[in-house]
Amino acid sequence: MSQDNEHIDLEYRPRGSFFPLSAEKLLTSKIKGETRRLIAEAAVESGYLNEVPNELLQFELADEERRQLSRIHPSLMGGEYLPSERQDEVVVARIAIDSVTGDVTCVYARNTEKGILYRVVDEYGGETLSGKTKRLSKRPLTLQELTDFFLGAWHLDEVLEMNSLDYDGSQRFVHPSSNFYPQFEELIRRKIQEWRGTGEEEDE
């Protein structure tokens, strides 16, 4: 483990399996739209979930509902075009970016007879993905394994490079999250630091 990652437990592995989930965790895992998911997540944490309109809590929206959102602002489309999850699938980790349409890329997982099957998905039918996008594991992946798998299929470093973002811009541009890996966001932000430096060099 590198000095930079000393306090990040790269070998962390969720206990047991990703299933079953609490009702709240299932809800915030299944909602596709990033903005709608964040609203639901905040409502769960504050205890006001029953005050959120049911339309915002749908797992996925119909085409016309998505079009209505896009008319308000394109960024509200983020996550809404992710592929449908199987009934027994959950979102293990996701990364949203501040692109015009707020694109979201995820790792889905489900139990099979042979183990846990993971797949990386995007909102473009796989067009932004390359390399290995599926993986089978007898046990839940460690934080390191999950991150390597995710970034091996979807090259976040290249996304940042294409957008010509410096360190601070990169950190603001990227929004990682996971209901199962508490340090996933921190590790992704460490990766950005490795790729972009700390930003202090520019100040000097």
C-alpha positions in Angstrom: 0.0 0.0 0.0 1.4 3.4 -0.9 2.0 6.1 1.6 -0.8 8.2 0.0 -3.3 5.4 0.6 -2.3 4.5 4.2 -5.6 5.3 5.7 -7.6 3.8 2.8 -8.4 0.2 3.4 -7.9 -1.2 -0.1 -8.6 -4.7 1.1 -12.0 -3.7 2.5 -14.6 -6.2 1.4 -18.4 -5.9 2.2 -19.4 -8.7 4.5 -21.5 -11.5 3.1 -23.2 -10.3 0.0 -24.9 -7.2 -1.4 -28.3 -8.8 -0.7 -30.8 -8.4 0.8 -30.9 -4.6 1.1 -32.8 -2.4 3.5 -35.8 -0.6 1.8 -33.9 2.7 2.0 -30.7 1.4 0.5 -32.6 -0.4 -2.2 -34.5 2.8 -3.1 -31.3 4.9 -3.4 -29.6 2.1 -5.3 -32.3 1.6 -7.8 -33.2 5.2 -8.8 -31.4 5.8 -12.1 -31.4 9.6 -12.3 -28.6 11.2 -10.3 -30.5 14.3 -9.3 -33.5 12.3 -8.2 -31.3 9.8 -6.4 -29.6 12.6 -4.4 -33.0 14.0 -3.5 -34.1 10.6 -2.2 -30.9 10.1 -0.3 -31.1 13.4 1.4 -34.8 12.7 2.3 -33.8 9.3 3.8 -31.1 10.9 5.9 -33.3 13.7 7.2 -36.4 11.5 7.7 -38.6 13.3 5.2 -38.9 10.6 2.5 -42.7 10.5 2.8 -42.7 14.2 1.7 -41.0 13.5 -1.6 -43.4 13.2 -4.6 -43.7 9.6 -5.8 -42.8 10.7 -9.4 -39.3 11.6 -8.2 -38.9 8.2 -6.5 -39.5 6.0 -9.5 -36.7 3.7 -10.3 -36.7 4.8 -13.9 -38.7 7.3 -16.0 -40.8 6.8 -19.1 -39.5 8.5 -22.3 -41.8 11.4 -22.1 -40.9 12.1 -18.5 -37.2 12.1 -19.4 -37.9 14.5 -22.3 -39.7 16.8 -19.8 -36.6 16.8 -17.6 -34.3 17.6 -20.5 -36.4 20.7 -21.3 -35.7 22.0 -17.8 -32.0 21.5 -18.0 -29.9 18.8 -19.9 -27.9 18.0 -16.7 -31.1 16.6 -15.1 -30.8 13.7 -17.6 -27.8 12.3 -15.7 -28.3 8.6 -15.0 -31.7 8.5 -16.6 -30.4 6.6 -19.7 -28.6 3.9 -17.8 -29.6 0.4 -18.8 -32.4 -1.2 -16.8 -31.2 -3.3 -13.9 -32.4 -6.9 -13.5 -34.8 -7.3 -10.6 -31.9 -9.0 -8.6 -29.3 -6.4 -9.5 -28.0 -3.5 -7.5 -25.7 -0.6 -8.2 -22.5 -1.2 -6.3 -20.8 2.0 -7.3 -21.3 5.0 -9.6 -19.5 8.0 -10.9 -21.4 11.0 -12.1 -19.6 13.8 -14.0 -20.5 17.4 -14.6 -20.8 17.0 -18.4 -23.6 18.9 -20.2 -25.9 16.0 -19.7 -24.5 14.9 -16.3 -23.4 11.5 -17.5 -23.3 8.6 -15.0 -21.3 5.3 -15.2 -22.0 2.4 -12.8 -21.0 -1.0 -11.7 -24.0 -3.3 -11.4 -23.9 -6.6 -9.5 -26.1 -9.7 -9.0 -25.9 -13.1 -7.5 -25.6 -16.1 -9.8 -25.0 -19.8 -9.1 -21.3 -19.3 -9.9 -20.8 -16.2 -7.8 -21.4 -12.5 -8.0 -21.5 -11.2 -11.6 -20.4 -7.5 -12.0 -20.9 -5.4 -15.1 -19.9 -1.8 -15.9 -22.5 0.2 -17.7 -22.8 3.6 -19.2 -25.6 5.7 -20.7 -24.5 5.2 -24.3 -24.9 1.5 -24.9 -21.3 0.8 -23.9 -19.8 3.3 -26.4 -17.7 5.0 -23.6 -16.4 1.7 -22.3 -13.4 -0.4 -23.3 -11.6 -3.4 -21.9 -13.2 -5.9 -19.6 -16.8 -4.8 -18.6 -17.9 -8.0 -16.8 -16.4 -9.9 -13.9 -17.3 -12.9 -11.8 -16.3 -13.2 -8.2 -17.0 -15.8 -5.5 -17.0 -13.1 -2.8 -17.6 -9.3 -3.0 -14.7 -7.6 -4.6 -12.3 -5.6 -2.4 -12.2 -1.9 -2.7 -9.0 -2.1 -4.8 -10.5 -4.8 -7.0 -13.7 -2.9 -7.6 -11.9 0.3 -8.4 -9.5 -1.4 -10.8 -12.3 -3.1 -12.5 -14.4 0.1 -12.8 -11.6 2.3 -14.1 -10.3 -0.5 -16.4 -13.6 -0.5 -18.2 -14.3 3.2 -18.1 -11.2 5.4 -18.3 -11.9 8.3 -16.1 -8.3 9.7 -16.5 -9.0 10.0 -20.3 -12.3 11.7 -19.6 -10.5 14.3 -17.5 -7.8 14.7 -20.1 -10.4 15.2 -22.9 -12.0 18.0 -20.9 -8.7 19.7 -20.2 -9.3 19.9 -16.5 -6.7 20.8 -13.9 -6.6 19.3 -10.4 -9.3 21.5 -8.8 -11.5 21.3 -11.9 -11.2 17.6 -12.0 -12.2 17.2 -8.4 -15.3 19.4 -8.9 -16.1 17.6 -12.1 -16.3 14.1 -10.6 -18.9 12.7 -8.1 -18.2 9.1 -7.0 -20.5 7.2 -4.7 -21.2 3.8 -3.3 -23.7 2.4 -0.8 -21.3 -0.5 -0.1 -17.8 0.9 -0.1 -17.4 3.8 2.4 -14.0 4.8 1.0 -14.8 4.5 -2.7 -15.1 8.3 -3.2 -11.9 9.0 -1.3 -10.0 6.4 -3.4 -11.3 7.9 -6.6 -10.2 11.4 -5.5 -6.8 10.0 -4.6 -6.6 8.6 -8.2 -7.4 12.1 -9.5 -4.6 13.4 -7.4 -2.2 10.9 -8.9 -3.2 11.9 -12.4 -3.4 15.6 -11.9 -1.1 16.4 -9.0 -2.3 18.2 -5.9 -2.8 21.6 -7.5 -0.1 23.1 -5.3 2.4 23.0 -8.1 0.4 25.5 -10.1 0.2 27.8 -7.1 4.0 27.8 -6.8 
